[in-house]
Each structure stands twice: as C-alpha cells, then as structure tokens.
Amino acid sequence: MNTIPVLSTRETSQTLVRIFVAISLVVFGIQHFLYGGFVAGLVPAWMPGRLFWAYFVGVAFLAAAVGILVELLARPAATMLGVMFFLFVVLLHIPRIVLHSHDGNEWTSGFVALAMCGGAWVLASASPLYERETADPFLKFGQYIFAMAFVAFGIQHFVYARLAVGLGPPWFPDRPLWACTIGVVLVAAGAAIIFGRKARFAAALLGTILFLFFLLLHIPRISAHLHDPGPWTSGFEVLALGADALVLASTLARQDRE
C-alpha cells in the first residue's frame, strides 16, 4: 500500500515535466509562423521552398507537443522529434559551424540542437511500450548525446569567459566566478551521466539548475523584451532541457530499482 502514493507522485512529476516540454514546443511552433521569413533564411539555400520548410517545422513542433502529452503517441512523437533535431544538427548547424568556427553563438546553437535531440530521445525511451512495440536500442544513446552537449556548454564557459560572465543574473556577486562555477558544474554533471557515476544525482542537479536559470534569468528577460523572439527561444530551450534532465533522472532511478 505504501508504493501507491510513491507511484502516483512519480507519474504526476513525469506528466508535469512533459507539459513543460510541450509548452516549449508550442512556443517554438508559434515562432515559426510569426517569424517565418527569418526562419526561412536559416534553411540551407540548396533546399527549394524555404518558407514552406519554415512553416512545416512549425507544424511539426505543434504536432510533437500534442503527441508527447498523449500517452499512446508519446514514444513515436518524441522519437521523431529527436530525429528532426538531429537533422537540424547535420543540415543546418554543422555547415554554419564550419563556416563560422570562431563564432561561439554558432557552436552554442549547434549544441542546443544536439541537446534537444538527446532530450527528445530520453523522453521517448522513458515512454511506455504498448502491445507489440519493441524498445529502440538507439534511443539509449539519447542520454549520452544529451550529456555530451552539456559538457560542451560547460567548456564554453571557459573558452568564451567574457561572454559567459553575462550569464548570471545581475544580483549575483562576483559574476565571473559564478560563470566559472557553472561551467565546472555542467562539465561534471555531463561527465557523470556519460560514465554512469552518480548519474541520477547529476541529472537531477542539472534539471534543478536549468529550472532556476529559467526562473531567475530567462523569465525576467522575456518580461523585459516581450516582442523580442530571442529571449523567448533561449528561455524555453532551457525549460525544455531542464524537463528532459528530470525525466532522465526519473528514468535512471527506475533502472536503479530494477
């Protein structure tokens, strides 16, 4: 009888974090329609119908948001979402990084897409299997892809130290030290997940830090720049990745019990 409330709590928390991911995807989808012309400019020039692809991806984000919230559709929706982000990395971000290898923003955008890919596959692997469905082995790579991206984010805090200083809210004392501290934490958390050392704690810590970033850093920025798509995009990327990290922590906890 004691296990029933615990199970209910876990299911409730899983539903809540999926809602956070879905909200983020809705924001991304709406942005593709509000700023379709700008998004179309990011589509590789060799692809015909660039505006069509901008709107198509917007529809895909909205569809994925619905699918992730529907239990029977959660696994395929999250799987295909991860595939879409992986294609973003290969077709969009890698060519831009090659052309602008000294631009830290291009590296960050690429690793964000990679983290979103891994996070989507973490969601997919955490979703229940039904009837004749079989587990997809490649989904297990999601947690490693997710973790590697955060190791890269942590390294960026040192490589681009002058930019990283601006990451902390203004009320933090000694913000350069804060930026370096966050860099160390991100590298350590990502490495712990990759090597399976205190991985559940690392994923939970990562999720907590990202949610604090969303609340303390990004919400104020969004509120101050309501008509600027940049803060909305970065803020809800952080929210989605924080939710993915907590799903990963929950998945690792379940594996530990098994």
CORGIBEL-V712581 format. One record per helix or strand. SS is the DSSP state (~ for helix, > for strand). FROM is the first residue (numbers start at 1). TO is the last residue. Records with the same first field share a line. If there is no record, write none. Layout:
# CORGIBEL-V712581
SS->FROM-TO + FROM-TO
This chain:
# CORGIBEL-V712581
~->2-34 + 36-42 + 50-69 + 74-99 + 104-126 + 137-159 + 161-167 + 175-195 + 199-224 + 229-257
